[in-house]
Amino acid sequence: MQIASRRIEWKDIIIGLAFIIVLYFTLPHFGVKPYWILLTLMAIVEWVTKFILPWIVLYWAIRLIKSWESK
């Protein structure tokens, strides 16, 4: 099983940055402060690194060990 690696295109990076900039300038008009957006993003990153990434690493470690055992 091969996992296809794909380089991120410049067009995708520019679209993503444009989306973030548009949100940064339009959300204050709806009463959302950019400070709270930053705090929310930091909380999401913290939660992912605490709970999601260890399970992903464990899954791939088990697959690696099983592939070594099958050889």
C-alpha positions as CSV (number, residue, x, y, z in Angstrom):
1,M,0.0,0.0,0.0
2,Q,1.5,3.3,-1.1
3,I,0.5,6.7,0.1
4,A,0.7,9.3,-2.6
5,S,2.7,12.3,-1.6
6,R,1.6,15.6,-3.1
7,R,3.3,18.9,-2.9
8,I,1.2,21.8,-1.9
9,E,0.7,24.1,-4.9
10,W,1.4,27.8,-4.6
11,K,-2.2,28.4,-5.7
12,D,-3.5,26.5,-2.7
13,I,-1.3,28.4,-0.3
14,I,-2.5,31.8,-1.8
15,I,-6.1,30.8,-1.6
16,G,-5.7,29.7,2.0
17,L,-4.0,32.9,3.0
18,A,-6.6,35.0,1.2
19,F,-9.3,33.1,3.1
20,I,-7.6,33.7,6.5
21,I,-7.1,37.4,5.7
22,V,-10.7,37.9,4.6
23,L,-11.9,36.2,7.8
24,Y,-9.6,38.4,9.9
25,F,-11.1,41.6,8.5
26,T,-14.7,40.5,8.2
27,L,-15.4,38.7,11.4
28,P,-15.0,41.8,13.6
29,H,-18.0,43.2,11.8
30,F,-20.0,40.3,13.2
31,G,-18.7,40.9,16.7
32,V,-15.9,38.3,16.7
33,K,-12.6,39.6,17.9
34,P,-9.4,38.2,16.2
35,Y,-8.0,37.6,19.7
36,W,-10.6,35.0,20.4
37,I,-10.0,33.4,17.0
38,L,-6.3,33.0,17.9
39,L,-7.1,31.5,21.3
40,T,-9.6,29.1,19.7
41,L,-7.0,28.0,17.1
42,M,-4.4,27.5,19.8
43,A,-6.9,25.4,21.8
44,I,-7.6,23.2,18.8
45,V,-3.9,22.7,18.1
46,E,-3.4,21.8,21.8
47,W,-6.3,19.3,21.8
48,V,-5.2,17.7,18.6
49,T,-1.6,17.2,19.8
50,K,-2.8,15.8,23.1
51,F,-5.5,13.4,21.9
52,I,-5.4,12.8,18.2
53,L,-1.7,12.6,17.2
54,P,-0.8,10.0,19.8
55,W,-3.4,7.6,18.4
56,I,-2.1,8.2,14.8
57,V,1.5,7.5,15.9
58,L,0.4,4.4,17.8
59,Y,-1.5,3.1,14.7
60,W,1.6,3.6,12.4
61,A,3.9,2.1,15.0
62,I,1.8,-1.0,15.2
63,R,1.7,-1.3,11.4
64,L,5.5,-0.9,11.3
65,I,6.0,-3.7,13.9
66,K,3.6,-6.0,12.1
67,S,5.4,-5.4,8.8
68,W,8.7,-6.3,10.5
69,E,7.2,-9.4,12.0
70,S,5.8,-10.6,8.6
71,K,9.3,-10.5,7.0
